[in-house]
Amino acid sequence: MPLLKDLGLTTRIHAQRAVIWALARTGDLYSQVLAGQHLADPYPVYERIRQAGPLYRSRLGFHLITSHALCNQVVRDPRFGMRTSKGTSLGFEKSQYEAGGPLLNSFSETDPPDHTRLRQVVAPAFRPKKVREYRVGVEKLAHELLDKVAGRDEFDLIADFAAPLPIAVIADLLGLSGEDVDTERFASFGALFGQLLDGVRSSEQADQIKAATRELSELFERLMRERRDSDGTDLISVLSRAQAHGTVTVPELISACQVLLLAGFETAVNLIGNGVLALFQHPNQRAIVRDDLALMPRVVEEALRFDPPVQSNMRISHDDLELAGVRFKPDTPVLMLLGAANRDPEVYASPHRFDVTRTGEPEHLAFSGGMHYCIGASLARMEGEVALRVLLERMPDLRPAGPAQRRRSAAMRGLWRFPVRP
């Protein structure tokens, strides 16, 4: 919304929200999604967007893609990237968080060559062989978490299990321990920055983001100084040595650590929550899984397809180009609705059916694709498989104890609270 760029932050936020609500009332379908009108189930409105054609022009100023083929094409096309020709990201305005630190300057928001350089530093920690080495520890932790709630009449699936499991895993991978690991606080930070994918919605939220970013920056700055001469294999030590050798800058190091921490558990938390909810809502599928826990990898893949944690990805055209018959000038944003692409009837049979026995269909786009394919995908998959299997093994009669509470985000789909009974 370029007309709002010269306004003060608070005024701009209120103006943006007013524009979204006004456009929602006039029938702009994606404005309705951002306004929270389809929080419980966005998939019917995705189908309405799909019916409007391969590229739906939102009055917010960008095109939306619902096609699996087109989304897959864009994420792999080097003519699209994360930054404009001026080096900025359209997803966020730096002025909205700059007092808090360099969070969004990470490799997840960059294009080559910076993206390639930064990703190469952290990639070894997420290779499949390393992820397999983590599995035993993840299984042990999953059992320990369920031991703590075993005697209760009910517990919160998210706060007591789905969140602390991947938070502990990524904290260990980074090299955090002791008093530096605050599970509840990290979980709140993850939810806060997940909401940021929809844009800053209030001055209060902007202040919270600044404070959280500042706190995380101070934590990683301290650990960086302590680990600079360390020969440890944890990611903070690895990144600190890379910074000492000039491979990465201090802001890049701090930003990478923040993003790895938050993104390193947010997807897994939401995968576990969404997966359990889908199994509860489809008892016939749950029965199939309980009878054959070897199906768990398929359960994870179907949960990622059916209700992906990340619902959308933005890309920006770098060249004059044509896509699905529409001409794009440089710096034109396009939003890929991954949640819609994963239910594309041109690709998936009965796409709105949760079916853990699916075979022979193309891979979903829950982890995006191309050079920006989620670096932690293997880790998230393994955590989801272990968590769901241990949960069903230990608590085969697990059931809801109350309604699941959804996070208020259009881009990040997950549960904030989910009371269950063993």
C-alpha positions, 0 to 999 in steps of 0.5 A, a space after each residue: 500500500 504505497 500511499 501509506 508509506 509516509 505516514 507515522 507507524 501507528 497511523 499507517 497500521 490503523 490505515 492499513 487495517 482500515 483498508 483491509 476491512 474496507 476491501 473485505 466488505 467489498 468482496 476482495 477475497 484475500 482481504 477477507 482472509 487477512 481480516 480473519 473472516 476465515 480463520 477456522 477454515 480458509 480452504 473454501 475461500 481458497 477455492 473461490 480464489 481458484 475459481 477466479 483463474 490462475 492469477 487472482 488480482 487482489 485489490 491489495 496490490 498483488 496477484 495470488 496463485 492457487 495452482 500447484 504447478 504455478 506455485 512450483 514454477 515460481 519457487 524454482 524460477 530465478 526470475 523471482 526472488 525475496 527482495 526488490 531491486 532496491 534490496 528491500 523485502 515487500 513482506 515487511 517495512 524495516 521501520 516497523 521493527 528496526 529498533 529491535 535489531 536485524 531479525 529479518 535480514 536473515 538468509 530466509 529473506 535474501 537472494 543469491 549470492 548472500 543467500 547461498 553464502 549464508 545457507 552454506 554455513 548452516 546447512 550441515 546441521 540439517 543434513 539428513 544424516 545429522 537429523 537421523 542422529 537427533 532422533 534418539 534424543 527426540 524420542 527420549 524427550 517425547 517420552 519425558 514430556 508425556 511422563 510429566 502429564 501422564 497422571 493428569 485428567 487433561 493437559 494442553 497438547 501445545 503447551 505441554 508437548 507440541 511446543 516444548 519438544 521442538 523448542 528443546 531440540 532446536 535450542 540444543 542444536 544451536 547450543 543453548 542450555 540452562 537458564 538461556 532456554 525459556 520454553 514458554 518465552 520462546 513459544 510466545 516469541 515464535 507466535 509473535 513473529 508468526 503473526 508478523 508474516 501477516 504484517 504488523 497489526 498494532 503499535 503494541 505488537 510493533 513494540 512487542 516485536 522490537 522488545 523480543 528482537 532486542 532480547 534475542 539479539 542480546 542473548 546471541 551477541 553474548 553467546 557469540 562472544 563466548 563461543 568465538 574461540 570455541 571448537 564446539 559443533 553447535 550452530 552458535 559456535 559454527 557461526 561464531 567461527 564463520 564470523 571470525 573468519 569473515 564469512 558472515 557479519 555480526 548482524 547476519 550471525 545474530 539474525 541467522 540465530 534468531 530465525 533458526 531458533 524461531 523458525 526451527 520450532 514454529 513449523 514443527 509445533 504447528 505440524 504436530 498440533 494440526 496433525 493431531 487435530 486432523 486425526 481427531 476429525 477423521 477417526 477412520 484415518 486414526 484407526 488405520 494409523 493406530 493399527 499400523 504405526 509404520 504409516 507415520 511418515 505418510 501421516 506427517 506428509 498428509 498433515 503437511 499437505 492437508 493443513 500446512 503450517 505455512 499457508 503462503 509465500 511471497 515472491 517478487 519478480 526481478 525481470 519483465 516476464 509473463 506468467 499465466 498470460 499476465 505480464 509482470 514488471 520488475 518488483 511486482 509481488 506475487 503471493 503463492 497460496 501454498 494451502 490452496 496449492 496443496 489441495 489443487 484438484 488438478 494434482 490431488 485426488 479428492 484434495 479436501 479429504 485427509 487420507 494417510 494412504 495417499 501414494 503416487 501424487 506430487 510432493 506438497 509445497 508445505 516447505 516451499 521449493 527451489 533455493 528457498 526450500 525450508 532448510 529445516 524440513 528434514 528436522 521438522 518431518 522427523 520431529 513430527 513423526 516421532 511426536 505423533 508416533 509416541 503420542 499414539 503409542 502412549 495414549 491410544 485413547 487420546 481425545 479432545 477435552 475442549 475446543 482447539 484455539 487457532 492462532 490469529 494468523 492468515 499466513 501461519 496456521 496452527 493451534 495456540 491451545 488444545 486441551 486433551 484427555 489421555 
